[in-house]
Amino acid sequence: MSDENELFEKGLKVRREVLGAGYVDGSLAKADDFMMAFQHITTEMCWGYAWTRPGLDRRTRSIVNLAMLTALSKPSELKLHVKGALTNGVTVDEIKEILLHATVYCGIPAGLEAFKAAHEVLLAEGAIAKKDGA
């Protein structure tokens, strides 16, 4: 097996565990030849290389991702990683504190986008309750 195939298989395993097999397998199934190039690089380099390194555990990697995605104002990707953070043991209170900390350094607009995205996921996952009358 080539190094790329090994990275892909390692990455696929971690990616499924963190993001959920349904999401990952759906992304792969929908990918045409053009988009499969992206699926390979993200699975190999992000999940197979970066996420499997021994220096940080998955929980810490999730925390870092939430802060970086807030800084980049990437709410769609942040939603995915909020769900992954919950899977990796990050608590709702910790997610709130990460987003507050990132807001101070990244600005109110980036923080607002992150809070709205995270709130949507936390409600959908049943991690927080919907406010009565809302």
C-alpha positions, 0 to 999 in steps of 0.5 A, a space after each residue: 500500500 502506498 503512503 498516500 493510501 495509508 494516510 487516506 485509510 488512517 484519515 478516513 477512520 479518524 474522520 468517521 469517528 470525529 464527524 460521523 460515518 454518515 456525514 463522511 460517507 455521504 461526502 465521499 459518495 457525492 464527490 465526482 472526479 473533480 471534488 474527489 481530489 479535495 476529498 483525498 487531500 482533506 482525508 489524507 493531510 488533515 485527518 490522516 496526517 495532522 489529526 493522527 499525530 501524537 502531540 495533541 489529543 483529539 479533544 485539544 485538536 477540536 478546541 484549536 479548530 473551533 478557535 481557528 474557524 472562528 478567526 477565519 469566520 467559517 461558520 459552515 465548517 465551524 458547525 461541523 467541528 462543534 459536533 466533532 468537539 462534542 464527540 471528542 468530549 468538549 463541553 458546552 461550557 468549554 465551547 462557549 468559553 472558546 468562542 468568547 476568547 476567540 471573539 475578543 481576539 478576532 472581533 465581534 462579527 467573527 464571534 457572532 457568526 461563531 456563536 450563531 453557528 455553534 448555537 444551531 448545532 448545540 440545539 440540534 444535538 440536544 446539548 442545550 435546550 431551546 428557550 421557552 417561547 423562542 
